[in-house]
Amino acid sequence: MERRVVVTGIGAITPIGKNAEEFWKAIKEGICGIDNISLFDTTDYKVKLAAEIKEYNPEDFLDKKAAKRMDRYSQLAMIAAKEAMKDSKLDMSKEDVTRIGVSISSGIGGLTTIEEQKEILMEKGPDRVTPLFIPLSINNMATGNVSIEIGAKGESFAISTACASSTHAIGECYRIIKHGYQEVMVVGGTESSITPLGVSGFMNIKALSTSQDKLRASIPFDKERNGFVMGEGAGVIILEELEHAKKRGAKIYAEICGYGVTSDAHHITAPAPGGEGGARAMINAMEDAKIKPEKIDYINAHGTSTPMNDKFETAAVKTAFKEHAYKLAMSSIKGATGHLLGAAGAVESIACIKAIEDSFIPPTIGYKVKDEECDLDIVPNEGRKQEINYAMNNSLGFGGHNSSLIFKKYKEEE
């Protein structure tokens, strides 16, 4: 028998808020977290802007010794996971810890450490590279650190599908609980790649905006968009089997009821023509949720602000939803947060969960110039009070990875 899966805890650290409530308040107020890059000297770079976490000191959140044994991407994951666990009020001393798992996914992993240690290797030789280089930098270590911290001994893994990483992770963990393999999954994504190499790489494939106007750099669905803005952060949610959550009296934010995942099999960076793969992911998610397209009230779009993504994602929504595409609301929060890469899906899932809870549709900020090919209701510049029963979250990653999640308002009786 398939089991119902609910969200019982949320945690986030983002460019617009160092916890989930601060993040959501900033989304509702239309605050933009994009500014000049401060993490390194951009004198020789065409790209000057990113969405960094301001005034970040890991020791405000973590033990000093523990923080030093983690790359920045892992630190962010731990901060978000600890908040989500506290929010969920899950008492590990009363749980079967073999039935609780962790998946904190990342697109890139410990790039800060990789760059720092390569410099040491070149300048001082191999004997000076830290013995912690591998556990600091590998892509699974955010998951490993969190599972060790909370004592979760169930399924523990990391998924890396570029910008779809954490959406895939949430979907796979939903399936794991739905089919009875675990009772609880601590799941999300983390990324911190605003580094010289990270920015250079995305810059030189023409993916990043070169605008120096903070309010006109990440402008999803705007005709003048010219690339995305890199962001950093982490989002973690607690997924739990419904009866398990009810038995311990947990607060239930929302229910997750649909997951669709496809591959374009087309190109290493470009989406399939017309967003064909993305459309199939959305259709598959609705089929999994056993709902018709008309049920979806809101889509949190991948909406990266690149010319091709926004055009093809709009086309994909039209394919998947047909005439209902023009009746639903679809916005992108990347004008506020920048693109959090592997963490985007998790942070944007939290936006969907809070949108359902607060009956509020987040705005697409920074929007000015209409694009005839992006003609859906993108909720420009100001959010909107509206009851949301079903919300969809889309993520599309380099390599042709597409994933869609559906969250719905929790009702005890089905």
N, C-alpha and C positions, 0 to 999 in steps of 0.2 A: 504494500500500500504506500502511495506517495504521501509524504508528510509536508505540512505547511512550515514555512521558514519566515521568521520575523527578525527585524532589526531592534536590538535592545541596548545599543550603546554607540556613541559616535565620538570621534576625536580628530582634530585637525590642527595643523600649523601651516600657515600660508602667507603670501606676501601682503595680505590685507587683514590678517588676524592670527594671533598666536594660540587660539583655541577655537573650538567649533562655534561657540556663541559669538565671539568677536568676528569671525569669518562671515557668519550669516548676517550679522548686523551690518557689516560693511557692504555685503552684496545688496541688501535691501536699500541701503543709502546711496548706491551707485558709486562707491569709492573705487578709484583706480590705483593699483599697487605698482604701477610701472614707473621707473625712474632711471637716472643714469647709473650705469654699472659701477659699483664701488669695490667689488671683489678683486679686480685687477685693473691694470692700466690699459685703457682702450685707445691710446693715441694712434696706433697703427691699424685700427679696426674700422671698417665701414659701419659696423653695428655698435651703437653706443648705449642702447637701452635694454633693460631686463626687468623682471619682477622678482627682486630679491626679498628675503625675509629681513626686515629692518631691525637694527640693533639686536642682532641675534647673539646670545651668549649661552652655549649649551649648559653651563653650570647653573643657570637659572632654573633648569629643569632636571638635570641629571647629576649624579655623583661625579666629582672631578676625575677620579681614576677611571671610572666606567666610560665617561665621555671620550677620554684620550684613546681608548681602545676601540673606538668606532669612527668610521668615516662620517662626514657630515650627513650623507644620505641615510645612514643607519641611525644617527642621532635623531633625525627628524622622525623616522619611523617609530623609534622608542617613545618619543614625546607624545605622538598621536595615539599610539597603542595604550600607553599608560592612562591617557585621558579617557579613551573609549572604555577601558576596563573599569576605571573608577565610575564612569557614567552608568555602566551596566549593573553595578553593584554585584557582580559575579564573585562569590566567595569561593576561591579555589580550594580552601581547606574542607569544604563540604561537597566538592565535586569529584567525580571519577575523571581524573586528569588525562586518562588514556582516551577519553571521548571528547577531548577538546583539542583542536588543531589550530595552526597558524599559517597564513600565507600573506606576506607583505612583499609585493612585487615591485620591480623596478625595470625601466627600460635600459639603463646604462650601468647602474651600480656605483662603485666607489671611484669615480673619475678624479676627484680631488686628490685622493691618495696616489692614484696611478701617476698623475702628472708630477706631484711633489717627489715621489720616489724615483721617477725617471731622471729628474734633475740631479738628485743625490748620486745616482748611479753614474751619470755622465761626469759630474764634477769631482766626486770623491772615491768612486770605485765600488765594486760589488759588495765588499765587506761592510759598507756603511748603510746599505739598504736595510730598513727595519725588518726584523724577523716577523713582525705583525703585518707585513705588506699583504700577504694573501688573505688572511681573515679580515683585514680592513677593507679590501677592495672587491672581493667576489660578490656576485649578484644575489646570492642567497642569504647573505649574512644579516640583513635586516630581519628576515624571518627567524634565523637562528638566534639572534640576540633577544628578540621578543619572546620566543618560546622558552628560552632559558630563564629570562626575567620573571615570567608569570608561572613557570612550571607546567606548561602544556605539553603533554606527551603523546598527543594524537598525531594526525597527519600534518606534516610540516613540509612546505615546499614553496618555491618561488617561480613565477611565470614571467617570461620576458618576451613580450610581443610589442616592443616599441611603445607607442602612445596608447595602445590598447591593453597594456599589461595588467593594470589593476582592475579594469572592467572584466577582463578574462578571469582574473583571480576571484572576484566576487561571484561571477557566474558559476565557476567550477566549484566553489565552496557551497554555494546554494544547492547545486546538484548533490554534493557529498552529504549534506544534511537531509535533503529531500528523500534520498534513497537509503537513509539509515546508517550510513557509515560513521557519522559523528553527531554529537548533540549540539556542539558550539564550534564556530570557526571565527577566529580573530583575523580579519582580512582587510587588505587595502593596498596602498601603493605609496612609494616614496621616490623622490628624485632631487638631486642637487648637482647639476651639471653646468652651472654658470661659471665656467672655467675658460682659460685661454684656448684650450684644445676643443672643448665642447662648442663654444661660440664660433671658432674658426671653421669647424666641420660643417655646422648647419649654415653658416654664412656662405661658404664656398659652394654649396649646392643650391644657393639662391632661395633657401627656405625662410630666412629671417627678414623682417622689415628693417629697412635702413632709415626709416623716419627718425628724426630727432625731436619730434613733437610727442610728448608723453601721452597726450590724449588722442593722438591720431596714428599711433603705431599699431596697436592691436585693435582692429576695427572689423570684427566679423560681419560678413554679408554686405559690407559697404563697397560700393563700386571702386573706390580708391584704395582698397586693401592691397598690400604688396608683400605680405609675408607675416609670419607669426613672431611673437616676442617670447623669449625663453623665460620660464618661471621656475621656482623651486618650492618644495613643500611636501607634505605628507597628509594622507587621510586614511583613517582606519575605522571600520565599523564592526560591531559584534553581531554576527548572524547566529540565530538560535532556533532550534526546533520549538514549535509553538507550545506544545504541552509542557516541555521542560521550562520554558519561560514563564508560563502561567503558574506552574507549581511553585516557583520561587518568588512569585509576585513581581516580576520584572515589569518595568515600563516598556511598552511596545510603541516604537515610533511609527513603524510602517511594516508592511509585508512585502517580501520579494516573491514575485509569482511568474516571471518569465525571463528567459535567457536565450538569445540567438547568437550563433557564431559561425562565420563563414570565411572563406579565403577568396581573394580576387584572382589569384594565379595569373597575374597580368604584368606587374612592373615592380621594381624594388622600392620606388618612392611614390610613383603616381597612382592615384586611384583608378579603378576600372572605369571605362567610358560610361557616363550616365549614372555612376554610382551603383552599378548592378550588384556588386557584392554587398554593399551596405544595405541596399533594399532587401536583399534576401535575409540578412541578419535581423532586420526589423520584423519582417514577416515571420521568420522562425520564432522570434521572441513572443509575438502575439499568439502564434499557434501553441507554444508551450504554455502560455498563460490562459489559453482557451477563451480568448476574447476577440471580438471583431475590432477593426481599426477605429470605428466610431467611439470606442470606449476611452481611447487615449486623449487626455486633456492637454498634456504638456510634454514637449520633447526638449530635453537638455541636449542641444546639438554638440557635436564635436567642434564645429565652428571655429576653425583655427585662425582665420583671417588670411589664408593663402588663396590666391585666385582660383585654383582648381578645386581644393577641398570644399569650399563653401558652395560653389556652383554645382558640383557633383553630389554633395550631400543634399542640397535642395532637390535636385532631380530624383535622388533615391527616395526621399520622403514622398514625393509625388507618385512614384511608382508603387511604393508600399501602401500608401493611404488613399490614393486616388482622390476623389472629390473632398474627402475629409481633410486632406492636407491643408486646404485653405480655411478650415474651421478650427483647427487646433492652434495652440501657441507654441512657438519654437524659439528659444533664445540660446545664446552662448555667453558664458560668464568669463571667457578668456580676455575680454576687454578689461576686466577687473584684475584677474589673477595672472595674466599671461598664460602660456602653455606649459603646464606642469609635467608634460611628457608622460612617463610611466605612472605618475601619481594623479594625472588629470582625471581618469575615470573614477577613482575613489573619492576625490574631493568633489567632483561633480555629482556623484551619487549622493553625497551628503547634502548637496544643494537640492537634489530632487526630494530627498527625505524631509528636509526642512520646509520645502515648498508645499508638500502635502500637509505637514503638521500645521503650518501657518496660513494655509490658503493664500499663498503669495507666489506669483510667477516672477522669477528674477529677470532683470532687464539685460538687453544687449547694449552696453554703454559705448559711447564714442561714435555712434552712428549718425551720419549726415547725408551721404549721397546714395540715393536708391540705385540698386542694380536690378535691371529688368529680369535677369536670370535668377535672382534670389528674391522672389516676390511673395514669400510666405509671411505670416504674422510673426515677426521676430521680436516683438515687444521692445521697441527702440527706446533707449535712454532712461525710461522710467518703468519700474516694476508695476505689477497690477494685482490687486486683490481679486482672487477668484478661487472658488473651491476646486480642488484637484483630487479626483478619485484614482486616476491612473497617470503615472509619469514614466516616460521612457528616457533612458540615458544612452547615448551613442558614443562609441569610440572607434577610431580608425587608425591603424598603425602602419608605418613603413613595412614593406614586405607583403602588403595586401591583407592584413589581419583586420577583420571587422567584428565588432561585438556590440550587442544591445541588451540592456537590462530593463525590466519593467518592475516598478515599485507601485504598490497600491495602498490606499487608506485601509488600515486594519479594522476589520469588523469581526467580532467573535463568532457570530453565526454565518456560515457560508450557505 
